[in-house]
Amino acid sequence: MKNIPNNIFISWRKSWLLGMLVLFMFSCKEDENVEPAQNFSKINTFIWENMNEAYLWNDLIPQNTDYRNAADPKQLFENMLFKPTDRWSFITEDYAALINSFKGIEKTFGHHFKLFLLPGSNDVVGIVQYVVPTSPADKTGIKRGDKFYRVNGTKLNTSNYQDLLFDLDNYTLTFGEFDNEGKIAPVSEKALSAVVLAENPLLMRKTFQLEGHTIGYLSYNQFIQEYEDSLVTAFGRFRQEGITDLVLDLRYNPGGSINTAILLSSMIAPANVVNARQIFAKMLWNDKITSEIVQEEGEESENLLSRFVVPPVNLNLNTLYILVSRNTASASELMINCLRPYMDVVLVGEENTTGKFVGSVTIHDEEQALNWAMQPIVLKTANAAGVSDFVAGFAPDFFIQDDLNAELGTLQEDMFARAVELITGLSLNEPARSAREVMLDKMKALPKTDMPWKENMYLTLK
């Protein structure tokens, strides 16, 4: 067994494997008299050696590369990726911002939104999906369903929306509403300044008593270890309230920590599965790492799988209802896939999930004080039955559009209402749709517009 330095701790697993990865990334010692930011040879070596060691598709990296003399480290990294299979590995020059993003800390206005293309034009409209409590957006009164179409007086279109919405720290948004002819007219203007904010991923928890059922609702937007206590507290309250059914809202959850996904799953799954610590997921590394694990620990090594944990709270459910969208990814999909061998997982949503069945680690050369960090894909996951490679994502069992006109966690919101109907058999009346609501149905959603590492979506080994 390889030794792990005392100062190295990877919370997902104290293993020689991840210790090896960390030790390896600390090993670049050449050209120590050159400033790291100016020494591309050092950075290039850091990239080359770690990718050849840890990258899931390391056997497909072109080896006839003069990596030491590469003029652009980012391009060197990109050239090593196995595309189009790998849509997620990335490299950044801002290690601190990357780590903060995994903790839910980032510079933000606090309004998460989806962008739509108006029919027959290049005009773009943003509709707020949810607002982070205590954020600038929250303090100015922005709500889910609010529609904006101008930034600093300039109308959003397909050519300018990225520069106007994602490159500024201060702006004024013009909010509007559709009239009965489908045209948007101004309603108000709100000035916003971005701040560094820690976002608790547990957005909302509610309990409903309906038709003899006690239904729990949890809106959860990122798997973050630092907020696991909040999850445990929420589930403790669910247990005290005696919930019989659970609706887990992951429609805006791009992923996060495997550890946290295991904890959340363990608080939901049947008690006999959890107490027996059944296999949660199988970990499929590259051939080089796999062979080293097998040689050191055998084919039944715990480094080749992860198990359910015995949590502080367990609801002992046999069915779970999950609300999903195309933004449901990575650790969210891991939960769906890995719970299915043990319980019924019913998906309600507007479209397939992302289709990310691979995981990454953060590789950073702290010893050389480089601010560069890589987030390469290093493993593929499978459930206890061996199911993996869900490239197209998971299709909803029941398709229904994300109703941005209604508040989350209410019986007026279509996705949640559909899940409640499935649980109770209760038919919730749908009111006639207004002309402006019909207009929303006609608008085409633009591609995902999250920040770079959220756009790549992460399943982190932490």
Legacy VTK file of the C-alpha trace (Angstrom):
# vtk DataFile Version 3.0
C-alpha trace
ASCII
DATASET POLYDATA
POINTS 462 float
0.000 0.000 0.000
1.363 3.425 -0.943
1.779 5.984 1.797
-0.372 9.131 1.896
1.183 12.319 3.280
-0.299 13.460 6.576
-1.482 16.739 5.040
-3.468 15.061 2.272
-7.121 14.298 2.904
-9.648 13.519 0.208
-12.997 13.188 1.921
-14.509 10.926 -0.704
-11.975 8.247 0.163
-8.649 8.031 2.030
-7.068 5.813 -0.577
-3.664 5.188 -2.021
-5.206 5.931 -5.405
-6.172 9.526 -4.764
-3.057 9.958 -2.653
-1.108 8.888 -5.726
-2.868 11.494 -7.844
-2.107 14.268 -5.382
1.497 13.186 -4.941
1.921 13.035 -8.676
0.666 16.539 -9.208
3.188 17.820 -6.690
6.116 16.251 -8.507
7.054 18.954 -11.070
10.244 20.555 -9.736
12.138 21.692 -12.806
12.992 25.326 -13.620
12.346 26.433 -10.038
14.034 29.801 -10.579
11.457 30.898 -13.141
8.206 32.569 -12.124
5.421 29.946 -12.460
3.070 32.282 -14.315
5.697 32.773 -17.037
7.012 29.218 -17.174
4.908 27.391 -19.742
7.316 24.448 -19.697
6.505 23.821 -16.021
2.763 24.208 -16.544
2.864 22.069 -19.680
4.708 19.315 -17.812
2.161 19.499 -14.998
-0.638 19.059 -17.545
1.049 16.353 -19.591
2.158 14.072 -16.762
-1.060 14.257 -14.740
-3.295 13.727 -17.761
-1.268 10.695 -18.854
-1.574 9.267 -15.359
-5.166 10.009 -14.382
-7.271 10.809 -17.469
-9.937 8.206 -18.170
-8.992 8.047 -21.858
-5.225 8.331 -21.301
-4.575 5.577 -23.854
-5.950 7.876 -26.568
-3.744 10.888 -25.809
-1.474 11.622 -28.837
2.013 10.799 -27.607
3.980 12.475 -30.409
3.501 15.900 -28.814
6.276 18.370 -28.006
4.462 19.330 -24.854
7.316 21.180 -23.134
7.456 23.775 -25.895
3.720 24.203 -26.366
2.941 27.926 -26.576
-0.513 27.687 -25.039
-1.125 25.408 -22.009
-4.885 25.575 -22.451
-4.605 24.449 -26.052
-2.232 21.659 -25.019
-4.874 20.469 -22.553
-7.635 20.689 -25.172
-5.547 18.708 -27.662
-5.219 15.869 -25.152
-8.976 15.433 -24.683
-10.924 12.612 -26.304
-13.665 14.484 -28.123
-16.614 14.377 -28.675
-16.988 11.758 -25.890
-15.424 14.047 -23.305
-17.571 17.169 -23.086
-16.629 18.028 -19.509
-12.891 18.146 -18.742
-11.566 21.680 -18.368
-8.630 23.719 -17.116
-8.608 27.078 -15.365
-6.091 29.688 -14.256
-8.216 30.526 -11.215
-7.903 27.626 -8.779
-9.459 29.534 -5.882
-12.596 30.423 -7.872
-12.965 26.797 -8.954
-12.781 25.477 -5.394
-15.168 28.164 -4.194
-17.673 27.211 -6.895
-17.684 23.640 -5.562
-18.551 25.115 -2.164
-21.359 27.228 -3.600
-19.298 30.423 -3.297
-19.165 32.653 -6.343
-19.624 36.201 -7.539
-23.256 36.438 -8.481
-26.310 38.639 -8.849
-28.364 35.821 -7.350
-30.960 35.310 -10.072
-30.743 32.022 -11.956
-32.462 32.263 -15.289
-33.186 30.556 -18.581
-32.873 32.339 -21.918
-35.422 32.072 -24.710
-35.451 33.113 -28.363
-38.570 34.974 -29.384
-40.339 33.423 -32.384
-39.472 34.940 -35.759
-36.628 37.120 -34.473
-33.139 37.173 -32.939
-34.454 38.791 -29.763
-33.713 37.069 -26.453
-35.756 37.104 -23.253
-34.534 35.846 -19.878
-36.975 34.306 -17.422
-35.965 33.904 -13.770
-36.055 30.299 -12.531
-35.217 30.998 -8.902
-33.590 33.635 -6.723
-30.943 33.030 -4.066
-32.096 34.287 -0.639
-30.290 37.452 0.590
-28.707 37.992 -2.850
-28.814 41.349 -4.696
-31.620 39.972 -6.878
-33.591 38.969 -3.802
-33.096 42.359 -2.160
-34.396 44.157 -5.247
-37.546 42.032 -5.289
-36.851 39.857 -8.337
-39.037 36.731 -8.374
-39.325 33.449 -10.259
-41.091 34.081 -13.555
-39.903 37.686 -13.953
-38.945 38.401 -17.555
-36.117 40.713 -18.658
-35.165 41.738 -22.178
-32.838 44.747 -21.931
-29.456 45.199 -20.211
-28.334 48.781 -19.628
-30.953 49.855 -22.140
-29.749 47.490 -24.885
-32.175 44.878 -26.149
-30.853 41.325 -25.749
-30.292 39.311 -28.919
-28.378 36.248 -30.048
-25.264 38.332 -30.810
-24.887 40.257 -27.558
-26.489 38.310 -24.703
-23.295 36.592 -23.572
-21.322 39.844 -23.302
-24.151 41.709 -21.618
-25.189 39.037 -19.120
-21.964 37.222 -18.238
-19.114 39.752 -18.491
-20.412 42.571 -16.293
-20.376 43.028 -12.520
-23.006 45.776 -12.586
-26.010 46.276 -14.815
-29.585 47.470 -14.996
-32.191 45.024 -16.237
-35.421 46.053 -17.906
-38.224 43.709 -16.904
-41.361 43.349 -18.967
-44.464 41.317 -19.603
-46.129 39.921 -22.707
-49.350 41.494 -23.873
-52.161 39.571 -25.510
-50.472 39.983 -28.909
-47.273 38.320 -27.701
-45.255 41.553 -27.587
-43.190 42.380 -24.526
-43.597 45.774 -22.892
-41.531 47.335 -20.075
-42.741 47.072 -16.488
-39.749 48.067 -14.336
-35.980 48.551 -14.216
-33.728 47.135 -11.524
-30.047 47.881 -10.953
-27.883 45.009 -9.725
-24.296 44.692 -8.504
-22.705 41.253 -8.209
-21.356 40.147 -4.829
-19.432 37.120 -3.592
-22.071 34.912 -2.044
-22.237 31.467 -0.459
-25.369 29.802 -1.821
-26.994 27.126 0.318
-28.052 24.502 -2.250
-31.072 23.545 -0.146
-33.445 26.124 -1.584
-36.758 24.968 -0.135
-38.323 22.311 2.103
-42.074 21.857 2.525
-44.570 19.264 3.717
-48.106 18.758 2.403
-51.022 16.732 3.800
-53.149 15.473 0.899
-55.525 12.523 0.444
-54.022 10.584 3.347
-50.446 11.204 2.208
-47.796 13.290 3.935
-45.693 14.544 1.035
-42.260 16.060 1.476
-40.861 18.488 -1.108
-37.163 19.388 -1.278
-35.628 21.745 -3.836
-31.897 20.965 -3.966
-29.562 22.721 -6.417
-26.009 21.410 -5.888
-24.287 18.552 -4.056
-21.997 20.417 -1.639
-20.339 18.719 1.318
-20.164 21.915 3.364
-23.978 21.966 3.538
-24.577 18.322 4.433
-25.713 19.329 7.932
-28.575 21.257 6.321
-29.613 18.116 4.451
-29.532 16.000 7.586
-31.593 18.606 9.459
-34.154 18.754 6.637
-34.541 14.988 6.600
-34.779 14.899 10.380
-37.779 17.195 10.090
-39.279 15.044 7.345
-39.019 12.037 9.652
-40.588 13.936 12.557
-43.453 14.933 10.272
-43.901 11.320 9.219
-43.716 11.857 5.474
-44.968 8.953 3.384
-43.752 10.261 0.021
-40.920 12.477 -1.201
-40.616 14.761 -4.228
-36.966 15.705 -4.788
-36.558 18.710 -7.096
-33.271 18.388 -9.009
-34.310 20.300 -12.116
-31.623 22.973 -11.541
-28.942 20.705 -10.031
-25.807 20.300 -12.219
-24.043 17.919 -9.830
-21.277 18.015 -7.257
-19.800 15.731 -4.634
-20.165 11.944 -4.847
-19.994 11.822 -1.051
-23.010 14.068 -0.722
-24.943 12.110 -3.358
-24.311 8.945 -1.368
-25.447 10.598 1.876
-28.646 11.943 0.315
-29.413 8.592 -1.313
-28.782 6.798 1.976
-31.322 8.998 3.755
-33.964 8.040 1.171
-33.396 4.386 0.225
-34.969 1.309 1.887
-33.478 0.768 5.340
-32.445 -2.833 4.615
-30.361 -1.646 1.654
-28.697 1.097 3.645
-28.030 -0.940 6.788
-26.466 -3.730 4.729
-24.263 -1.099 3.053
-25.113 -2.401 -0.390
-23.132 -1.267 -3.433
-24.096 2.248 -4.449
-21.833 2.717 -7.476
-19.047 0.961 -9.328
-15.990 3.064 -10.218
-14.367 2.354 -13.574
-10.940 4.001 -13.879
-8.472 3.915 -16.760
-6.650 0.624 -17.369
-3.427 1.833 -15.756
-5.033 2.832 -12.448
-7.369 -0.162 -12.435
-4.500 -2.600 -12.864
-2.584 -0.950 -10.005
-5.639 -1.202 -7.734
-6.180 -4.863 -8.600
-2.487 -5.644 -8.122
-2.360 -3.896 -4.742
-5.799 -4.786 -3.339
-7.452 -7.396 -5.535
-10.526 -7.328 -7.751
-12.882 -6.787 -4.780
-11.100 -3.599 -3.723
-13.240 -0.895 -2.142
-11.454 1.519 -4.486
-13.484 0.007 -7.316
-16.869 0.773 -5.762
-18.705 2.943 -3.265
-21.368 1.816 -0.803
-24.384 3.310 0.914
-23.551 4.853 4.287
-25.580 4.480 7.472
-26.904 8.047 7.880
-28.247 9.919 10.918
-31.723 9.819 9.325
-33.342 7.297 6.978
-36.866 7.646 5.541
-37.029 4.007 4.359
-38.907 4.815 1.147
-39.675 2.408 -1.672
-40.523 5.082 -4.262
-38.891 8.439 -5.000
-40.269 11.147 -7.298
-37.598 13.357 -8.894
-38.248 16.538 -10.891
-35.728 16.839 -13.732
-34.670 18.987 -16.695
-31.756 19.176 -19.123
-29.815 20.856 -16.296
-30.131 17.746 -14.112
-26.645 16.281 -14.431
-23.740 14.341 -13.047
-24.232 13.634 -9.316
-27.978 14.121 -9.825
-27.943 11.445 -12.523
-25.699 9.293 -10.347
-28.455 9.274 -7.716
-31.098 8.321 -10.264
-29.005 5.509 -11.711
-27.715 4.103 -8.438
-31.046 4.105 -6.577
-32.912 2.304 -9.366
-31.650 -1.210 -8.520
-33.166 -0.832 -5.038
-36.345 1.258 -5.371
-38.733 2.849 -7.858
-37.433 6.187 -9.134
-40.110 8.123 -11.013
-38.929 11.054 -13.137
-41.157 14.026 -13.912
-39.777 16.713 -16.224
-39.746 18.605 -19.475
-36.869 16.784 -21.229
-34.058 14.269 -20.804
-31.356 14.832 -18.221
-27.854 15.755 -19.403
-26.284 12.297 -19.748
-23.108 12.568 -17.658
-21.959 9.230 -16.256
-18.330 10.197 -15.615
-16.535 11.881 -12.726
-13.581 14.207 -12.262
-10.979 15.298 -9.728
-9.382 18.665 -9.130
-5.646 18.494 -9.863
-3.630 21.454 -8.604
0.125 21.852 -8.136
0.174 23.567 -4.739
3.889 22.971 -4.198
4.799 25.145 -7.173
2.268 27.839 -6.238
0.672 27.642 -9.667
-2.827 29.074 -9.859
-3.683 26.603 -12.607
-5.982 23.677 -11.919
-7.434 20.909 -14.048
-10.752 19.147 -13.680
-10.227 16.111 -15.930
-12.579 13.174 -16.234
-10.903 10.285 -14.412
-13.574 7.616 -14.062
-16.873 6.272 -15.323
-19.639 5.262 -12.932
-22.086 2.368 -13.096
-24.825 1.250 -10.735
-24.891 -2.069 -8.872
-26.477 -3.716 -11.918
-23.692 -2.427 -14.166
-25.804 0.225 -15.939
-23.718 3.095 -17.330
-23.146 4.978 -20.598
-26.505 6.767 -20.515
-25.315 9.189 -23.180
-28.794 10.524 -23.915
-29.545 11.041 -20.227
-32.638 9.748 -18.473
-36.007 10.403 -20.076
-38.829 11.542 -17.808
-41.461 8.933 -17.111
-43.939 11.801 -17.285
-43.209 14.787 -19.502
-44.354 18.220 -18.389
-42.962 21.704 -18.980
-41.197 23.730 -16.311
-43.885 26.216 -15.327
-41.992 29.457 -14.805
-45.210 31.331 -14.078
-45.771 29.585 -10.745
-43.730 29.545 -7.543
-41.652 26.484 -6.704
-43.065 24.111 -4.119
-46.704 25.032 -4.737
-49.573 22.977 -6.115
-49.919 25.584 -8.847
-46.482 24.677 -10.254
-46.950 22.095 -12.993
-44.039 19.715 -12.336
-44.682 19.414 -8.631
-48.431 19.204 -9.199
-47.908 16.287 -11.599
-45.836 14.416 -9.016
-48.557 15.027 -6.415
-51.169 13.675 -8.824
-49.097 10.501 -9.265
-48.827 10.074 -5.499
-52.400 10.830 -4.524
-54.462 10.197 -7.631
-55.828 13.678 -7.034
-56.714 15.547 -10.235
-55.468 19.117 -9.910
-57.489 21.428 -12.120
-55.490 23.304 -14.748
-56.836 26.794 -15.437
-57.155 28.142 -18.963
-53.827 29.466 -20.225
-53.549 33.167 -20.963
-52.217 34.544 -24.246
-48.864 35.402 -22.652
-48.528 31.890 -21.234
-49.184 30.483 -24.691
-46.422 32.793 -25.935
-43.972 31.198 -23.517
-44.784 27.796 -24.984
-43.726 29.037 -28.426
-40.341 30.387 -27.365
-37.251 28.285 -27.993
-34.748 27.876 -25.174
-31.153 28.868 -25.902
-28.251 26.546 -24.980
-27.180 26.337 -21.330
-25.780 29.603 -20.060
-24.124 28.763 -16.725
-20.585 29.665 -15.751
-17.810 27.509 -17.309
-17.463 24.836 -14.633
-21.215 24.598 -14.154
-21.653 24.386 -17.910
-19.272 21.414 -17.838
-21.124 19.957 -14.852
-19.116 18.128 -12.283
-19.231 14.864 -10.422
-16.361 15.440 -8.033
-14.455 12.902 -6.024
-14.723 14.852 -2.789
LINES 1 463
462 0 1 2 3 4 5 6 7 8 9 10 11 12 13 14 15 16 17 18 19 20 21 22 23 24 25 26 27 28 29 30 31 32 33 34 35 36 37 38 39 40 41 42 43 44 45 46 47 48 49 50 51 52 53 54 55 56 57 58 59 60 61 62 63 64 65 66 67 68 69 70 71 72 73 74 75 76 77 78 79 80 81 82 83 84 85 86 87 88 89 90 91 92 93 94 95 96 97 98 99 100 101 102 103 104 105 106 107 108 109 110 111 112 113 114 115 116 117 118 119 120 121 122 123 124 125 126 127 128 129 130 131 132 133 134 135 136 137 138 139 140 141 142 143 144 145 146 147 148 149 150 151 152 153 154 155 156 157 158 159 160 161 162 163 164 165 166 167 168 169 170 171 172 173 174 175 176 177 178 179 180 181 182 183 184 185 186 187 188 189 190 191 192 193 194 195 196 197 198 199 200 201 202 203 204 205 206 207 208 209 210 211 212 213 214 215 216 217 218 219 220 221 222 223 224 225 226 227 228 229 230 231 232 233 234 235 236 237 238 239 240 241 242 243 244 245 246 247 248 249 250 251 252 253 254 255 256 257 258 259 260 261 262 263 264 265 266 267 268 269 270 271 272 273 274 275 276 277 278 279 280 281 282 283 284 285 286 287 288 289 290 291 292 293 294 295 296 297 298 299 300 301 302 303 304 305 306 307 308 309 310 311 312 313 314 315 316 317 318 319 320 321 322 323 324 325 326 327 328 329 330 331 332 333 334 335 336 337 338 339 340 341 342 343 344 345 346 347 348 349 350 351 352 353 354 355 356 357 358 359 360 361 362 363 364 365 366 367 368 369 370 371 372 373 374 375 376 377 378 379 380 381 382 383 384 385 386 387 388 389 390 391 392 393 394 395 396 397 398 399 400 401 402 403 404 405 406 407 408 409 410 411 412 413 414 415 416 417 418 419 420 421 422 423 424 425 426 427 428 429 430 431 432 433 434 435 436 437 438 439 440 441 442 443 444 445 446 447 448 449 450 451 452 453 454 455 456 457 458 459 460 461
